[in-house]
Amino acid sequence: MHVLLVEDEPAIADTLVYALKTECFDVHHALTGQAALDAFAAKSFDFAILDIGLPDMTGLEVCKKLRESSSVPVLFLTARDGEVDRILGLELGGDDYVTKPFSPREIVARIRAILRRSQNGSAAPAPAAAKPELPAGPLQHDPHAMRIHCHGTELDLTAHEYKLLLVFLKNPRRVLSRDQLLDHAWADPGAVTDRTIDAHIKSIRAKLRAVKAGAEDFIQTRRGLGYLFVP
């Protein structure tokens, strides 16, 4: 696995590079956001670790630029623990968020967990005549390719967005609480907050709306209760 590490603090970077290489990851270390973007343009990476506080631009800005052309899994590192920062990072397509100080072993464990979720089943080719798992409609799921289409257009979803939308597809017209959604879409629900659900649903709605105006209304908010999917 090729990992792009973007961290401007040498002590932290050296520790992470050593830990990742010990676990057989191939690591490319960049000190700035621009250096990271240049490296990404020149080489294919399987994972990106982005420090939010970089000298030339924020890790959030780097992630936003990466998302213009790639769905590579992203783990944010930051010295801040503000809820706004966490939600913004998730809205921009981040897969996880770790606050400094942290254990290098924790970073490795989180990377492996994210990769397992995002790549599960990716090696198995879809049968030529694979049928959607769910009835025909504006949203269709291809379980073999692990893709969801909206009005015939494939949605560019992160691993968590995919799992979350799939929970809705399998539970139409049923109100689901944030806790229920966390239990179904996250391997370790206790590691994130219920606000994480709100951030991901906002992102999913935006992607649905980008395909067809009004499609974002498939996911409705039930204030004080949770969310409802109305196909």
GUMAR-217278 format. One line per 2 residues: for each residue x, y, z of N, C-alpha, C. Coordinates in Angstrom, 3 decimals, always signed. Layout:
N
X Y Z X Y Z X Y Z; ...;
END
This chain:
231
+0.835 -1.192 +0.000 +0.000 +0.000 +0.000 +0.876 +1.251 +0.000; +0.551 +2.179 -0.878 +1.302 +3.432 -0.982 +0.566 +4.525 -0.205;
+1.233 +5.092 +0.791 +0.631 +6.084 +1.670 +1.302 +7.436 +1.474; +0.491 +8.468 +1.324 +0.988 +9.836 +1.254 +0.813 +10.477 +2.629;
+1.910 +10.841 +3.270 +1.884 +11.487 +4.579 +2.235 +12.958 +4.415; +1.330 +13.825 +4.846 +1.552 +15.271 +4.741 +1.605 +15.839 +6.161;
+2.817 +16.101 +6.643 +3.035 +16.535 +8.021 +4.289 +17.399 +8.071; +4.173 +18.609 +8.635 +5.314 +19.531 +8.626 +6.130 +19.490 +9.914;
+5.699 +18.710 +10.910 +6.472 +18.582 +12.140 +7.378 +17.352 +12.027; +8.699 +17.555 +11.935 +9.636 +16.445 +11.704 +9.520 +15.309 +12.713;
+9.362 +15.635 +13.989 +9.307 +14.591 +15.016 +8.111 +13.671 +14.798; +6.955 +14.278 +14.508 +5.748 +13.483 +14.269 +5.888 +12.688 +12.976;
+6.388 +13.350 +11.938 +6.534 +12.691 +10.638 +7.477 +11.490 +10.730; +8.620 +11.674 +11.390 +9.593 +10.584 +11.498 +9.002 +9.378 +12.224;
+8.241 +9.663 +13.284 +7.625 +8.577 +14.053 +6.614 +7.812 +13.215; +5.788 +8.553 +12.462 +4.776 +7.904 +11.637 +5.401 +7.138 +10.470;
+6.403 +7.728 +9.845 +7.068 +7.046 +8.736 +7.650 +5.720 +9.218; +8.313 +5.736 +10.372 +8.898 +4.512 +10.917 +7.811 +3.475 +11.208;
+6.718 +3.915 +11.861 +5.641 +2.985 +12.220 +4.993 +2.383 +10.977; +4.772 +3.203 +9.960 +4.111 +2.721 +8.743 +5.018 +1.777 +7.956;
+6.303 +2.127 +7.869 +7.225 +1.257 +7.142 +7.401 -0.078 +7.863; +7.346 -0.046 +9.194 +7.435 -1.280 +9.970 +6.273 -2.207 +9.643;
+5.112 -1.595 +9.303 +3.920 -2.371 +8.952 +3.831 -2.624 +7.444; +4.957 -2.407 +6.754 +5.085 -2.720 +5.318 +4.310 -1.778 +4.408;
+4.064 -0.546 +4.859 +3.491 +0.469 +3.981 +4.632 +1.199 +3.272; +4.399 +1.575 +2.018 +5.349 +2.401 +1.281 +4.937 +3.849 +1.505;
+5.782 +4.652 +2.134 +5.403 +6.003 +2.568 +6.141 +7.080 +1.783; +5.378 +8.056 +1.302 +5.957 +9.260 +0.707 +5.605 +10.422 +1.631;
+6.602 +11.116 +2.136 +6.383 +12.207 +3.085 +6.499 +13.555 +2.395; +5.487 +14.402 +2.578 +5.497 +15.764 +2.045 +5.368 +16.742 +3.200;
+6.098 +17.849 +3.121 +6.091 +18.851 +4.198 +5.021 +19.907 +4.012; +4.562 +20.112 +2.781 +3.582 +21.169 +2.490 +2.423 +20.612 +1.678;
+1.352 +21.386 +1.640 +0.193 +20.983 +0.866 +0.493 +20.907 -0.621; +1.226 +21.889 -1.129 +1.540 +21.897 -2.554 +2.430 +20.726 -2.936;
+3.393 +20.408 -2.068 +4.260 +19.255 -2.330 +3.435 +17.968 -2.365; +2.411 +17.900 -1.518 +1.540 +16.723 -1.491 +0.745 +16.616 -2.792;
+0.200 +17.737 -3.253 -0.572 +17.733 -4.496 +0.301 +17.364 -5.690; +1.528 +17.854 -5.686 +2.466 +17.520 -6.769 +2.779 +16.027 -6.769;
+2.984 +15.476 -5.552 +3.289 +14.049 -5.442 +2.100 +13.211 -5.897; +0.898 +13.654 -5.533 -0.308 +12.915 -5.894 -0.529 +12.934 -7.401;
-0.157 +14.034 -8.030 -0.319 +14.146 -9.481 +0.674 +13.249 -10.224; +1.803 +12.964 -9.579 +2.856 +12.191 -10.242 +2.786 +10.700 -9.941;
+2.080 +10.334 -8.870 +2.085 +8.937 -8.441 +0.734 +8.553 -7.869; +0.403 +7.284 -7.973 -0.860 +6.791 -7.430 -0.676 +6.383 -5.966;
-1.590 +6.825 -5.107 -1.549 +6.483 -3.680 -2.828 +5.772 -3.279; -2.696 +4.878 -2.284 -3.847 +4.138 -1.778 -4.462 +4.797 -0.548;
-3.711 +5.718 +0.065 -4.184 +6.336 +1.307 -3.458 +7.663 +1.504; -4.149 +8.618 +2.131 -3.534 +9.915 +2.418 -3.761 +10.279 +3.884;
-2.670 +10.692 +4.551 -2.739 +11.199 +5.925 -2.429 +12.691 +5.853; -3.390 +13.525 +6.222 -3.231 +14.964 +6.054 -3.261 +15.689 +7.397;
-2.172 +16.379 +7.702 -2.169 +17.270 +8.856 -2.958 +18.513 +8.461; -3.839 +18.994 +9.321 -4.652 +20.157 +8.975 -3.816 +21.439 +9.005;
-2.900 +21.560 +9.965 -2.108 +22.783 +10.102 -0.821 +22.748 +9.309; -0.888 +23.034 +8.010 +0.290 +23.055 +7.153 +0.736 +24.492 +6.899;
+2.000 +24.711 +6.539 +2.502 +26.079 +6.399 +1.947 +26.859 +5.209; +1.562 +26.178 +4.128 +1.119 +26.909 +2.937 -0.383 +26.868 +2.707;
-1.040 +25.809 +3.137 -2.490 +25.680 +3.029 -2.939 +24.663 +4.065; -4.217 +24.608 +4.359 -4.690 +23.651 +5.354 -4.868 +22.274 +4.729;
-4.840 +21.261 +5.585 -5.095 +19.916 +5.109 -6.490 +19.784 +4.535; -7.422 +20.601 +5.040 -8.785 +20.598 +4.503 -8.784 +21.053 +3.049;
-7.969 +22.052 +2.744 -7.871 +22.538 +1.360 -7.234 +21.479 +0.466; -6.237 +20.787 +0.999 -5.602 +19.714 +0.232 -6.619 +18.630 -0.091;
-7.414 +18.245 +0.918 -8.431 +17.212 +0.725 -9.447 +17.652 -0.331; -9.856 +18.908 -0.266 -10.830 +19.419 -1.238 -10.299 +19.305 -2.659;
-9.024 +19.622 -2.845 -8.420 +19.523 -4.176 -8.291 +18.059 -4.609; -7.941 +17.182 -3.670 -7.836 +15.763 -4.005 -9.187 +15.202 -4.433;
-10.234 +15.644 -3.763 -11.566 +15.130 -4.058 -12.069 +15.555 -5.444; -11.423 +16.505 -6.061 -11.819 +16.913 -7.408 -11.526 +15.817 -8.428;
-10.589 +14.921 -8.090 -10.211 +13.892 -9.055 -10.014 +12.506 -8.448; -10.156 +12.377 -7.136 -9.863 +11.096 -6.503 -10.748 +10.844 -5.287;
-11.006 +9.571 -5.027 -11.756 +9.167 -3.834 -10.847 +8.423 -2.855; -9.523 +8.696 -2.935 -8.571 +8.042 -2.046 -8.967 +8.270 -0.588;
-8.924 +7.243 +0.267 -9.263 +7.415 +1.685 -8.333 +8.438 +2.339; -8.909 +9.271 +3.227 -8.153 +10.343 +3.876 -8.345 +10.292 +5.389;
-7.226 +10.370 +6.112 -7.236 +10.467 +7.574 -6.636 +11.817 +7.951; -7.369 +12.612 +8.717 -6.886 +13.926 +9.131 -6.150 +13.842 +10.465;
-5.059 +14.612 +10.584 -4.347 +14.794 +11.842 -4.458 +16.266 +12.224; -4.694 +16.546 +13.499 -4.788 +17.944 +13.898 -4.496 +18.120 +15.378;
-4.033 +19.298 +15.720 -3.798 +19.625 +17.122 -5.062 +20.191 +17.747; -6.060 +20.460 +16.913 -7.315 +21.022 +17.395 -8.354 +19.927 +17.551;
-9.281 +20.133 +18.476 -10.320 +19.133 +18.729 -11.701 +19.752 +18.612; -11.833 +20.784 +17.782 -13.114 +21.451 +17.647 -14.084 +20.646 +16.802;
-15.356 +20.633 +17.207 -16.373 +19.877 +16.476 -16.535 +20.414 +15.061; -16.415 +21.715 +14.892 -16.560 +22.312 +13.561 -15.499 +21.774 +12.620;
-14.250 +21.661 +13.116 -13.167 +21.129 +12.288 -13.437 +19.687 +11.888; -13.921 +18.894 +12.827 -14.192 +17.486 +12.529 -15.286 +17.356 +11.479;
-16.366 +18.094 +11.665 -17.487 +18.007 +10.727 -17.083 +18.507 +9.353; -16.336 +19.611 +9.308 -15.894 +20.153 +8.026 -15.012 +19.141 +7.301;
-14.117 +18.483 +8.038 -13.253 +17.484 +7.431 -14.047 +16.333 +6.840; -15.088 +15.897 +7.533 -15.925 +14.813 +7.036 -16.736 +15.260 +5.832;
-17.227 +16.502 +5.880 -18.008 +17.019 +4.760 -17.167 +17.100 +3.492; -15.883 +17.349 +3.641 -15.003 +17.460 +2.480 -14.564 +16.103 +1.943;
-14.998 +15.047 +2.610 -14.678 +13.711 +2.107 -13.675 +12.942 +2.921; -13.320 +13.438 +4.119 -12.402 +12.698 +4.975 -13.073 +11.453 +5.542;
-12.280 +10.417 +5.805 -12.820 +9.164 +6.325 -12.669 +9.024 +7.834; -11.701 +9.739 +8.407 -11.502 +9.654 +9.855 -10.701 +10.872 +10.309;
-10.597 +11.041 +11.623 -10.040 +12.259 +12.206 -9.354 +11.897 +13.513; -8.069 +12.233 +13.655 -7.325 +11.918 +14.877 -6.712 +13.196 +15.443;
-6.869 +13.386 +16.738 -6.349 +14.579 +17.401 -5.004 +14.282 +18.069; -4.054 +15.183 +17.902 -2.751 +15.048 +18.550 -2.879 +15.349 +20.039;
-2.087 +14.686 +20.899 -1.122 +13.615 +20.588 -1.836 +12.286 +20.353; -1.209 +11.405 +19.608 -1.802 +10.113 +19.306 -0.713 +9.047 +19.290;
-1.150 +7.800 +19.318 -0.221 +6.679 +19.244 -0.037 +6.268 +17.783; +1.203 +6.074 +17.327 +1.415 +5.597 +15.951 +0.683 +4.288 +15.676;
+0.573 +3.449 +16.691 -0.145 +2.185 +16.525 -1.619 +2.433 +16.255; -2.164 +3.488 +16.882 -3.562 +3.830 +16.627 -3.744 +4.271 +15.171;
-2.798 +5.043 +14.665 -2.880 +5.499 +13.275 -2.865 +4.305 +12.332; -1.952 +3.371 +12.558 -1.862 +2.175 +11.708 -3.160 +1.388 +11.764;
-3.736 +1.242 +12.970 -4.976 +0.486 +13.128 -6.125 +1.160 +12.390; -6.180 +2.485 +12.473 -7.257 +3.215 +11.795 -7.110 +3.115 +10.275;
-5.881 +3.186 +9.795 -5.643 +3.068 +8.353 -6.116 +1.703 +7.855; -5.724 +0.663 +8.569 -6.117 -0.683 +8.141 -7.639 -0.850 +8.179;
-8.299 -0.284 +9.188 -9.759 -0.389 +9.283 -10.436 +0.332 +8.118; -9.943 +1.532 +7.792 -10.525 +2.296 +6.680 -10.303 +1.570 +5.360;
-9.106 +1.032 +5.162 -8.806 +0.310 +3.921 -9.663 -0.942 +3.789; -9.888 -1.638 +4.896 -10.744 -2.836 +4.841 -12.148 -2.456 +4.394;
-12.668 -1.356 +4.961 -14.034 -0.951 +4.606 -14.127 -0.485 +3.158; -13.124 +0.283 +2.724 -13.202 +0.870 +1.387 -12.869 -0.110 +0.272;
-12.104 -1.169 +0.599 -11.675 -2.095 -0.441 -12.329 -3.465 -0.337; -13.221 -3.635 +0.595 -13.873 -4.929 +0.771 -14.614 -5.334 -0.500;
-14.164 -6.433 -1.063 -14.828 -6.942 -2.261 -14.373 -6.314 -3.544; -13.413 -5.365 -3.518 -13.011 -4.681 -4.739 -12.283 -5.601 -5.709;
-11.694 -6.707 -5.195 -10.947 -7.594 -6.076 -11.848 -8.552 -6.846; -13.103 -8.684 -6.425 -14.002 -9.622 -7.085 -14.713 -8.941 -8.240;
-14.515 -9.416 -9.481 -15.164 -8.790 -10.624 -16.665 -9.017 -10.608; -17.413 -8.041 -11.046 -18.865 -8.152 -11.088 -19.277 -9.002 -12.280;
-20.233 -9.918 -12.107 -20.719 -10.714 -13.225 -21.276 -9.808 -14.311; -21.156 -10.254 -15.547 -21.588 -9.418 -16.666 -23.057 -9.090 -16.596;
-23.870 -10.041 -16.083 -25.310 -9.819 -16.058 -25.811 -9.576 -14.646; -24.979 -8.974 -13.790 -25.371 -8.742 -12.398 -26.607 -7.873 -12.319;
-27.551 -8.285 -11.480 -28.781 -7.524 -11.316 -28.708 -6.696 -10.042; -29.350 -5.541 -10.001 -29.355 -4.735 -8.790 -29.967 -5.515 -7.640;
-29.458 -5.287 -6.454 -29.965 -5.981 -5.272 -31.359 -5.501 -4.927; -31.683 -4.277 -5.276 -32.937 -3.657 -4.895 -33.806 -3.398 -6.120;
-35.112 -3.222 -5.947 -35.993 -2.963 -7.077 -35.566 -1.721 -7.849; -35.946 -1.704 -9.136 -35.599 -0.555 -9.974 -36.223 +0.712 -9.413;
-35.516 +1.814 -9.531 -36.005 +3.092 -9.033 -34.962 +4.154 -9.278; -35.179 +5.345 -8.736 -34.208 +6.417 -8.942 -32.832 +6.114 -8.359;
-32.790 +5.287 -7.303 -31.523 +4.862 -6.720 -31.383 +3.357 -6.886; -30.245 +2.924 -7.444 -30.009 +1.502 -7.637 -28.653 +1.112 -7.066;
-28.602 -0.090 -6.503 -27.379 -0.586 -5.865 -26.832 -1.775 -6.639; -25.562 -1.710 -6.984 -24.853 -2.835 -7.594 -23.995 -3.455 -6.499;
-24.440 -4.559 -5.886 -23.720 -5.133 -4.745 -22.369 -5.721 -5.120; -22.178 -6.134 -6.363 -20.915 -6.737 -6.770 -19.817 -5.677 -6.910;
-20.175 -4.568 -7.552 -19.208 -3.479 -7.710 -19.214 -2.543 -6.513; -20.185 -2.746 -5.598 -20.337 -1.894 -4.413 -20.442 -0.424 -4.842;
-21.413 -0.168 -5.721 -21.669 +1.160 -6.236 -23.161 +1.455 -6.154; -23.498 +2.726 -5.963 -24.889 +3.162 -5.952 -25.064 +4.208 -7.044;
-26.137 +4.058 -7.837 -26.412 +4.974 -8.936 -27.669 +5.777 -8.640; -27.663 +7.007 -9.044 -28.833 +7.890 -8.917 -29.264 +8.290 -10.320;
-30.470 +7.870 -10.699 -30.984 +8.152 -12.041 -29.965 +7.761 -13.114; -29.316 +6.593 -12.908 -28.379 +6.073 -13.882 -26.962 +6.587 -13.770;
-26.721 +7.566 -12.898 -25.380 +8.140 -12.725 -24.736 +7.599 -11.452; -23.516 +7.075 -11.578 -22.827 +6.534 -10.412 -22.442 +7.653 -9.453;
-22.740 +7.463 -8.176 -22.394 +8.437 -7.145 -20.961 +8.200 -6.676; -20.180 +9.262 -6.578 -18.800 +9.166 -6.099 -18.825 +9.274 -4.578;
-19.001 +8.130 -3.914 -19.180 +8.088 -2.464 -17.919 +7.605 -1.755; -17.685 +8.150 -0.560 -16.632 +7.609 +0.296 -17.161 +6.299 +0.887;
-16.286 +5.548 +1.549 -16.692 +4.259 +2.109 -17.843 +4.421 +3.097; -17.769 +5.416 +3.959 -18.823 +5.612 +4.953 -20.110 +6.120 +4.316;
-19.993 +6.984 +3.315 -21.190 +7.470 +2.625 -21.906 +6.317 +1.935; -21.130 +5.438 +1.321 -21.710 +4.268 +0.651 -22.473 +3.396 +1.649;
-21.830 +3.077 +2.761 -22.459 +2.208 +3.757 -23.692 +2.855 +4.364; -23.618 +4.166 +4.570 -24.739 +4.889 +5.167 -25.930 +4.917 +4.211;
-25.684 +5.226 +2.941 -26.770 +5.273 +1.971 -27.362 +3.886 +1.761; -26.528 +2.855 +1.845 -27.018 +1.490 +1.699 -27.965 +1.115 +2.838;
-27.677 +1.601 +4.045 -28.586 +1.361 +5.171 -29.954 +1.953 +4.863; -29.977 +3.157 +4.303 -31.251 +3.789 +3.945 -31.977 +2.984 +2.864;
-31.223 +2.549 +1.852 -31.838 +1.804 +0.757 -32.502 +0.514 +1.256; -31.899 -0.095 +2.259 -32.433 -1.350 +2.775 -33.532 -1.150 +3.820;
-33.747 +0.110 +4.207 -34.778 +0.413 +5.219 -35.652 +1.575 +4.772; -36.325 +1.443 +3.620 -37.146 +2.555 +3.124 -38.330 +2.844 +4.038;
-38.626 +4.126 +4.161 -39.791 +4.601 +4.940 -39.738 +4.162 +6.395; -38.517 +4.024 +6.904 -38.344 +3.677 +8.317 -37.462 +4.730 +8.957;
-37.937 +5.330 +10.050 -37.140 +6.334 +10.751 -35.996 +5.633 +11.476; -34.772 +6.114 +11.198 -33.582 +5.546 +11.812 -32.889 +6.613 +12.655;
-32.605 +6.286 +13.900 -31.924 +7.232 +14.781 -30.451 +7.319 +14.399; -29.768 +8.356 +14.890 -28.341 +8.486 +14.616 -27.574 +7.295 +15.181;
-27.960 +6.834 +16.363 -27.283 +5.692 +16.969 -27.434 +4.440 +16.100; -28.623 +4.233 +15.542 -28.843 +3.076 +14.677 -27.974 +3.161 +13.427;
-27.882 +4.359 +12.862 -27.077 +4.549 +11.657 -25.596 +4.344 +11.950; -25.135 +4.833 +13.106 -23.741 +4.626 +13.493 -23.436 +3.144 +13.658;
-24.355 +2.409 +14.277 -24.144 +0.984 +14.509 -24.030 +0.210 +13.194; -24.790 +0.634 +12.191 -24.813 -0.084 +10.919 -23.679 +0.318 +9.977;
-23.232 +1.578 +10.041 -22.297 +2.088 +9.036 -20.867 +2.262 +9.538; -20.638 +2.100 +10.846 -19.283 +2.276 +11.387 -18.857 +1.026 +12.131;
-17.614 +0.581 +11.879 -17.089 -0.599 +12.557 -16.939 -0.350 +14.046; -16.607 +0.896 +14.407 -16.444 +1.265 +15.813 -17.261 +2.515 +16.084;
-18.585 +2.382 +16.326 -19.452 +3.544 +16.512 -19.014 +4.447 +17.655; -18.372 +3.880 +18.666 -17.956 +4.673 +19.810 -16.833 +5.637 +19.508;
-16.178 +5.466 +18.359 -15.041 +6.320 +18.012 -15.462 +7.633 +17.370; -16.750 +7.757 +17.040 -17.245 +8.976 +16.401 -18.484 +9.465 +17.133;
-18.912 +10.688 +16.824 -20.090 +11.261 +17.464 -21.277 +11.233 +16.515; -22.480 +11.455 +17.075 -23.666 +11.429 +16.219 -23.655 +12.569 +15.202;
-22.872 +13.626 +15.489 -22.745 +14.707 +14.520 -22.052 +14.233 +13.242; -21.312 +13.156 +13.351 -20.675 +12.581 +12.176 -21.729 +12.162 +11.156;
-22.832 +11.610 +11.650 -23.928 +11.216 +10.768 -24.460 +12.426 +10.011; -24.683 +13.537 +10.723 -25.210 +14.746 +10.089 -24.292 +15.222 +8.970;
-22.983 +15.200 +9.225 -22.016 +15.664 +8.228 -22.044 +14.784 +6.985; -22.109 +13.471 +7.175 -22.112 +12.560 +6.032 -23.417 +12.657 +5.246;
-24.536 +12.815 +5.945 -25.808 +12.939 +5.240 -25.846 +14.233 +4.435; -25.290 +15.300 +4.978 -25.211 +16.553 +4.225 -24.410 +16.359 +2.945;
-23.320 +15.618 +3.042 -22.486 +15.361 +1.874 -23.223 +14.480 +0.855; -23.930 +13.445 +1.338 -24.686 +12.568 +0.436 -25.778 +13.360 -0.278;
-26.472 +14.202 +0.458 -27.521 +15.026 -0.164 -26.953 +15.912 -1.266; -25.786 +16.485 -1.010 -25.166 +17.355 -2.015 -24.835 +16.563 -3.282;
-24.371 +15.330 -3.120 -24.028 +14.508 -4.281 -25.272 +14.060 -5.029; -26.356 +13.798 -4.313 -27.618 +13.458 -4.965 -28.154 +14.659 -5.750;
-28.085 +15.829 -5.127 -28.570 +17.060 -5.772 -27.754 +17.387 -7.016; -26.464 +17.068 -6.986 -25.610 +17.349 -8.132 -26.027 +16.520 -9.351;
-26.599 +15.340 -9.092 -27.068 +14.492 -10.189 -28.422 +14.960 -10.697; -29.337 +15.244 -9.779 -30.686 +15.676 -10.168 -31.287 +16.529 -9.057;
-31.691 +17.715 -9.386 -32.294 +18.612 -8.400 -33.504 +17.953 -7.756; -33.559 +18.001 -6.451 -34.667 +17.406 -5.714 -34.358 +16.014 -5.193;
-33.302 +15.361 -5.725 -32.964 +14.009 -5.280 -32.507 +13.994 -3.827; -32.014 +15.161 -3.353 -31.562 +15.217 -1.963 -32.710 +14.998 -0.980;
-33.952 +15.183 -1.453 -35.117 +15.025 -0.580 -35.454 +13.570 -0.318; -34.724 +12.636 -0.960 -34.934 +11.223 -0.645 -34.647 +10.969 +0.836;
-33.696 +11.722 +1.393 -33.355 +11.570 +2.811 -33.965 +12.737 +3.575; -34.933 +12.441 +4.405 -35.659 +13.475 +5.140 -35.283 +13.462 +6.620;
-35.286 +14.641 +7.219 -34.953 +14.773 +8.637 -36.220 +14.701 +9.478; -36.202 +13.899 +10.503 -37.289 +13.848 +11.482 -36.724 +14.403 +12.781;
-36.976 +15.684 +13.005 -36.362 +16.388 +14.124 -36.622 +15.677 +15.457; -35.531 +15.432 +16.172 -35.621 +14.780 +17.471 -35.705 +13.265 +17.388;
-35.822 +12.727 +16.171 -35.960 +11.269 +15.998 -34.836 +10.662 +15.177; -34.493 +11.302 +14.065 -33.450 +10.750 +13.197 -33.701 +11.117 +11.748;
-33.524 +10.129 +10.870 -33.678 +10.353 +9.429 -34.574 +9.289 +8.811; -35.225 +9.690 +7.720 -36.153 +8.806 +7.022 -35.823 +8.820 +5.530;
-35.741 +7.628 +4.922 -35.476 +7.531 +3.492 -36.783 +7.260 +2.758; -37.146 +8.167 +1.854 -38.361 +8.032 +1.076 -37.980 +7.952 -0.397;
-37.930 +6.757 -0.980 -37.504 +6.626 -2.382 -38.540 +7.186 -3.353;
END
